[in-house]
């Protein structure tokens, strides 16, 4: 079987990919994602995922490399990781009581042939009205600080969600159905 590489340091993506049963290694690259690129969010997600995959792919001559990028969009504004408690509170306040989109771009590269397959999965998430007390308590856990949109749907953030339309795995960070399809197309 060909070497499969996940170009990500995300433990969530690693856990998701493990479900497919393919042996793989984790090799995050040093790609600097630029959330300010002037692209529609769906294209931005795919572009960032492709950049991450290419950054690792250039170091291998016979491997299949998987890259992904996930972020939240609300009212045309892209929300990445907040990195500070204040930014996390502001993001969660913005999401409270509203519907937003989660975009996960993915890219699979066959380094032997140079073939690249990529796309973006988008899901709609609706938050219930979340109180200031709930937001403050959640941010105090530290979980939101390194999560796109300041919440983990597979963690404490699930308590804020009233409905989901779309691929749950993509919301977490890796659209398994699409990745499985692309891996099969490359003979994995």
HUCORPE-V120766 format. One record per residue. N is the residue number from 1. RES is the residue in one small letter. SS is DSSP state (h for helix, s for strand, l for the rest). PSI is psi in radians with two decimals (none if undefined). D_LAST is the distance of its C-alpha to the last C-alpha in whole Angstrom. Layout:
n=N res=RES ss=SS psi=PSI d_last=D_LAST
n=N res=RES ss=SS psi=PSI d_last=D_LAST
//
This chain:
n=1 res=x ss=l psi=2.49 d_last=7
n=2 res=x ss=l psi=2.67 d_last=7
n=3 res=x ss=s psi=2.27 d_last=9
n=4 res=x ss=s psi=2.31 d_last=8
n=5 res=x ss=s psi=2.26 d_last=12
n=6 res=x ss=s psi=2.00 d_last=14
n=7 res=x ss=l psi=1.12 d_last=17
n=8 res=x ss=l psi=2.53 d_last=19
n=9 res=x ss=l psi=0.05 d_last=22
n=10 res=x ss=l psi=2.10 d_last=22
n=11 res=x ss=h psi=-0.51 d_last=22
n=12 res=x ss=h psi=-0.75 d_last=22
n=13 res=x ss=h psi=-0.69 d_last=18
n=14 res=x ss=h psi=-0.82 d_last=17
n=15 res=x ss=h psi=-0.74 d_last=18
n=16 res=x ss=h psi=-0.84 d_last=17
n=17 res=x ss=h psi=-0.59 d_last=13
n=18 res=x ss=h psi=-0.53 d_last=14
n=19 res=x ss=l psi=-0.46 d_last=15
n=20 res=x ss=l psi=-0.30 d_last=11
n=21 res=x ss=l psi=0.06 d_last=11
n=22 res=x ss=l psi=2.39 d_last=8
n=23 res=x ss=l psi=2.42 d_last=10
n=24 res=x ss=l psi=2.86 d_last=11
n=25 res=x ss=s psi=2.79 d_last=14
n=26 res=x ss=s psi=2.22 d_last=17
n=27 res=x ss=l psi=1.49 d_last=18
n=28 res=x ss=l psi=2.45 d_last=21
n=29 res=x ss=l psi=-3.04 d_last=22
n=30 res=x ss=l psi=0.51 d_last=26
n=31 res=x ss=l psi=2.28 d_last=25
n=32 res=x ss=l psi=1.87 d_last=29
n=33 res=x ss=l psi=2.39 d_last=28
n=34 res=x ss=l psi=1.71 d_last=31
n=35 res=x ss=l psi=-0.10 d_last=32
n=36 res=x ss=l psi=0.03 d_last=35
n=37 res=x ss=l psi=2.43 d_last=33
n=38 res=x ss=l psi=1.28 d_last=35
n=39 res=x ss=l psi=2.65 d_last=32
n=40 res=x ss=l psi=2.57 d_last=32
n=41 res=x ss=h psi=-0.69 d_last=30
n=42 res=x ss=h psi=-0.74 d_last=27
n=43 res=x ss=h psi=-0.64 d_last=27
n=44 res=x ss=h psi=-0.79 d_last=27
n=45 res=x ss=h psi=-0.79 d_last=24
n=46 res=x ss=h psi=-0.71 d_last=22
n=47 res=x ss=h psi=-0.78 d_last=24
n=48 res=x ss=h psi=-0.72 d_last=24
n=49 res=x ss=h psi=-0.72 d_last=20
n=50 res=x ss=h psi=-0.73 d_last=20
n=51 res=x ss=h psi=-0.73 d_last=22
n=52 res=x ss=h psi=-0.76 d_last=20
n=53 res=x ss=h psi=-0.79 d_last=17
n=54 res=x ss=h psi=-0.64 d_last=19
n=55 res=x ss=h psi=-0.64 d_last=21
n=56 res=x ss=h psi=-0.65 d_last=18
n=57 res=x ss=h psi=-0.63 d_last=16
n=58 res=x ss=l psi=-0.24 d_last=20
n=59 res=x ss=l psi=0.05 d_last=20
n=60 res=x ss=l psi=2.46 d_last=16
n=61 res=x ss=l psi=-0.15 d_last=16
n=62 res=x ss=l psi=1.29 d_last=12
n=63 res=x ss=s psi=2.90 d_last=10
n=64 res=x ss=s psi=2.10 d_last=9
n=65 res=x ss=s psi=2.33 d_last=12
n=66 res=x ss=s psi=2.21 d_last=12
n=67 res=x ss=s psi=2.66 d_last=16
n=68 res=x ss=s psi=2.70 d_last=18
n=69 res=x ss=s psi=2.36 d_last=22
n=70 res=x ss=s psi=2.38 d_last=24
n=71 res=x ss=s psi=2.96 d_last=28
n=72 res=x ss=s psi=2.53 d_last=31
n=73 res=x ss=s psi=2.30 d_last=33
n=74 res=x ss=s psi=2.25 d_last=36
n=75 res=x ss=l psi=0.68 d_last=39
n=76 res=x ss=l psi=-0.01 d_last=37
n=77 res=x ss=s psi=2.31 d_last=37
n=78 res=x ss=s psi=2.29 d_last=34
n=79 res=x ss=s psi=2.03 d_last=34
n=80 res=x ss=l psi=-2.50 d_last=32
n=81 res=x ss=s psi=2.38 d_last=32
n=82 res=x ss=l psi=-0.59 d_last=36
n=83 res=x ss=l psi=-0.37 d_last=37
n=84 res=x ss=l psi=2.71 d_last=40
n=85 res=x ss=h psi=-0.69 d_last=42
n=86 res=x ss=h psi=-0.76 d_last=44
n=87 res=x ss=h psi=-0.65 d_last=41
n=88 res=x ss=h psi=-0.76 d_last=39
n=89 res=x ss=h psi=-0.81 d_last=42
n=90 res=x ss=h psi=-0.73 d_last=43
n=91 res=x ss=h psi=-0.80 d_last=39
n=92 res=x ss=h psi=-0.62 d_last=40
n=93 res=x ss=h psi=-0.69 d_last=43
n=94 res=x ss=h psi=-0.61 d_last=42
n=95 res=x ss=h psi=-0.42 d_last=39
n=96 res=x ss=l psi=2.19 d_last=42
n=97 res=x ss=l psi=0.18 d_last=42
n=98 res=x ss=l psi=2.92 d_last=40
n=99 res=x ss=s psi=2.39 d_last=37
n=100 res=x ss=s psi=2.98 d_last=34
n=101 res=x ss=s psi=2.52 d_last=31
n=102 res=x ss=s psi=2.12 d_last=28
n=103 res=x ss=s psi=2.21 d_last=26
n=104 res=x ss=s psi=1.95 d_last=22
n=105 res=x ss=s psi=2.57 d_last=21
n=106 res=x ss=s psi=2.70 d_last=17
n=107 res=x ss=s psi=2.30 d_last=15
n=108 res=x ss=s psi=2.18 d_last=12
n=109 res=x ss=s psi=2.27 d_last=12
n=110 res=x ss=s psi=1.86 d_last=11
n=111 res=x ss=l psi=-0.32 d_last=13
n=112 res=x ss=l psi=-0.72 d_last=13
n=113 res=x ss=l psi=-0.31 d_last=14
n=114 res=x ss=l psi=-0.02 d_last=16
n=115 res=x ss=l psi=2.40 d_last=14
n=116 res=x ss=s psi=2.36 d_last=15
n=117 res=x ss=s psi=2.22 d_last=14
n=118 res=x ss=s psi=2.93 d_last=16
n=119 res=x ss=s psi=-2.99 d_last=19
n=120 res=x ss=s psi=2.35 d_last=21
n=121 res=x ss=s psi=2.32 d_last=22
n=122 res=x ss=s psi=2.36 d_last=25
n=123 res=x ss=s psi=2.67 d_last=27
n=124 res=x ss=s psi=2.25 d_last=31
n=125 res=x ss=s psi=2.33 d_last=32
n=126 res=x ss=s psi=2.24 d_last=36
n=127 res=x ss=s psi=2.50 d_last=38
n=128 res=x ss=l psi=3.01 d_last=41
n=129 res=x ss=l psi=2.18 d_last=44
n=130 res=x ss=l psi=2.25 d_last=44
n=131 res=x ss=l psi=2.76 d_last=47
n=132 res=x ss=h psi=-0.68 d_last=48
n=133 res=x ss=h psi=-0.77 d_last=48
n=134 res=x ss=h psi=-0.74 d_last=44
n=135 res=x ss=h psi=-0.83 d_last=43
n=136 res=x ss=h psi=-0.76 d_last=45
n=137 res=x ss=h psi=-0.72 d_last=44
n=138 res=x ss=h psi=-0.77 d_last=40
n=139 res=x ss=h psi=-0.60 d_last=40
n=140 res=x ss=h psi=-0.37 d_last=42
n=141 res=x ss=l psi=-0.34 d_last=39
n=142 res=x ss=l psi=-0.26 d_last=38
n=143 res=x ss=h psi=-0.72 d_last=34
n=144 res=x ss=h psi=-0.29 d_last=35
n=145 res=x ss=h psi=-0.50 d_last=35
n=146 res=x ss=h psi=0.51 d_last=32
n=147 res=x ss=l psi=2.37 d_last=30
n=148 res=x ss=s psi=2.27 d_last=30
n=149 res=x ss=l psi=0.07 d_last=33
n=150 res=x ss=l psi=0.47 d_last=34
n=151 res=x ss=l psi=2.68 d_last=33
n=152 res=x ss=l psi=1.99 d_last=30
n=153 res=x ss=l psi=-0.47 d_last=29
n=154 res=x ss=l psi=0.04 d_last=28
n=155 res=x ss=l psi=-2.47 d_last=31
n=156 res=x ss=h psi=-0.42 d_last=35
n=157 res=x ss=h psi=-0.34 d_last=34
n=158 res=x ss=h psi=-0.39 d_last=33
n=159 res=x ss=h psi=-0.33 d_last=37
n=160 res=x ss=h psi=-0.21 d_last=38
n=161 res=x ss=s psi=2.18 d_last=35
n=162 res=x ss=s psi=-0.44 d_last=37
n=163 res=x ss=s psi=2.71 d_last=34
n=164 res=x ss=s psi=2.35 d_last=31
n=165 res=x ss=s psi=1.99 d_last=29
n=166 res=x ss=l psi=-2.95 d_last=26
n=167 res=x ss=l psi=1.94 d_last=22
n=168 res=x ss=h psi=-0.75 d_last=24
n=169 res=x ss=h psi=-0.63 d_last=20
n=170 res=x ss=h psi=-0.65 d_last=21
n=171 res=x ss=h psi=-0.72 d_last=24
n=172 res=x ss=h psi=-0.56 d_last=23
n=173 res=x ss=l psi=-0.05 d_last=21
n=174 res=x ss=l psi=1.98 d_last=17
n=175 res=x ss=l psi=1.63 d_last=17
n=176 res=x ss=h psi=-0.70 d_last=14
n=177 res=x ss=h psi=-0.79 d_last=14
n=178 res=x ss=h psi=-0.76 d_last=13
n=179 res=x ss=h psi=-0.75 d_last=11
n=180 res=x ss=h psi=-0.76 d_last=9
n=181 res=x ss=h psi=-0.78 d_last=10
n=182 res=x ss=h psi=-0.68 d_last=9
n=183 res=x ss=h psi=-0.72 d_last=5
n=184 res=x ss=h psi=-0.69 d_last=5
n=185 res=x ss=h psi=-0.51 d_last=7
n=186 res=x ss=l psi=0.11 d_last=6
n=187 res=x ss=l psi=0.25 d_last=4
n=188 res=x ss=l psi=none d_last=0
//
